[in-house]
Amino acid sequence: MSGISRQELAARIAADIPEGAIVNLGIGAPTLVANYLRPEQEVILHTENGMLGMGPAPAPDRVDPDLINAGKQAVTAVTGAAYFHHADSFAMMRGGHLDVCVLGAFQVAENGDLANWSTGAPGAIPAVGGAMDLAIGARDVYVMTDLLTKQGESKLVAACSYPLTGAGCVSRVYTDRAVFDVVPGGFAVRELLGASTLGELRELTGLALQDATEGTRK
């Protein structure tokens, strides 16, 4: 079984962002989504460090060292972009003004619990950032992650064993093998990706995944 690339997954997520949505892209892989948004979607990207109207990554010869996202990556600004204080940015996040956020994850539980800031291992360096504020503040929380860890363990679990970022907050999980919706009773496989099959996914996760694919495959 093989999955799709991280760039392909970012494009898949971008296709699902609703037209006109205000969106925050978390640090790491989620920032790739900005490169695949279509102009006709009219999506407005919010950054935790204080910008509304972030664009895709700049060409190498167009980098502005003063224009970065929360992960300190160089970004662009679209026409009409606004800059504001960090505290105002968090007020937007906490106040329910974001339609969607895309976050990474260590674990996502069947009930939508999210763990993405620490494995709880001795000596591990925690990285809370603004993920807790995003997880509870955005109307929809999309997770972008590999289905399996480097050790071959499923990141989709019956219950999180790592410290929680947010409880019951995840709407949908995008992995390199499939797209999963969080529904009553657990995960529903919305779409199979790459060469994955439902049976293989159930074996890898150890979960009784519901089938909501309706024959879709990308």
PEHUPE-V199173 format. One record per residue. N is the residue number from 1. RES is the residue in one letter. PHI is phi in whole degrees, 0 to 359 (999 if undefined). Layout:
n = {N/N}
res = {RES/RES}
phi = {PHI/PHI}
//
This chain:
n = {1/2/3/4/5/6/7/8/9/10/11/12/13/14/15/16/17/18/19/20/21/22/23/24/25/26/27/28/29/30/31/32/33/34/35/36/37/38/39/40/41/42/43/44/45/46/47/48/49/50/51/52/53/54/55/56/57/58/59/60/61/62/63/64/65/66/67/68/69/70/71/72/73/74/75/76/77/78/79/80/81/82/83/84/85/86/87/88/89/90/91/92/93/94/95/96/97/98/99/100/101/102/103/104/105/106/107/108/109/110/111/112/113/114/115/116/117/118/119/120/121/122/123/124/125/126/127/128/129/130/131/132/133/134/135/136/137/138/139/140/141/142/143/144/145/146/147/148/149/150/151/152/153/154/155/156/157/158/159/160/161/162/163/164/165/166/167/168/169/170/171/172/173/174/175/176/177/178/179/180/181/182/183/184/185/186/187/188/189/190/191/192/193/194/195/196/197/198/199/200/201/202/203/204/205/206/207/208/209/210/211/212/213/214/215/216/217/218}
res = {M/S/G/I/S/R/Q/E/L/A/A/R/I/A/A/D/I/P/E/G/A/I/V/N/L/G/I/G/A/P/T/L/V/A/N/Y/L/R/P/E/Q/E/V/I/L/H/T/E/N/G/M/L/G/M/G/P/A/P/A/P/D/R/V/D/P/D/L/I/N/A/G/K/Q/A/V/T/A/V/T/G/A/A/Y/F/H/H/A/D/S/F/A/M/M/R/G/G/H/L/D/V/C/V/L/G/A/F/Q/V/A/E/N/G/D/L/A/N/W/S/T/G/A/P/G/A/I/P/A/V/G/G/A/M/D/L/A/I/G/A/R/D/V/Y/V/M/T/D/L/L/T/K/Q/G/E/S/K/L/V/A/A/C/S/Y/P/L/T/G/A/G/C/V/S/R/V/Y/T/D/R/A/V/F/D/V/V/P/G/G/F/A/V/R/E/L/L/G/A/S/T/L/G/E/L/R/E/L/T/G/L/A/L/Q/D/A/T/E/G/T/R/K}
phi = {999/234/251/269/284/296/293/296/292/298/294/295/295/303/295/266/290/297/299/80/287/260/228/248/254/294/296/96/306/304/296/296/301/301/284/241/285/270/305/291/287/53/281/253/266/254/247/298/273/117/217/238/115/288/253/289/297/281/295/307/269/238/286/252/298/269/246/225/265/294/268/66/270/294/226/244/240/277/302/91/300/238/243/204/295/306/296/293/298/291/295/296/295/282/272/78/266/261/281/217/232/242/235/277/203/272/211/229/269/301/269/92/296/238/234/216/245/197/273/76/287/302/84/292/267/290/221/291/55/258/300/295/292/294/298/265/263/282/293/230/249/261/252/244/197/288/293/244/285/297/271/85/269/288/275/269/225/292/209/293/258/265/302/283/270/204/262/58/258/280/266/210/238/254/238/290/251/189/254/239/263/270/231/305/97/131/268/244/285/276/204/272/238/65/257/287/234/298/298/295/296/297/292/291/271/72/246/275/290/278/258/235/285/52/80/284/202/243}
//
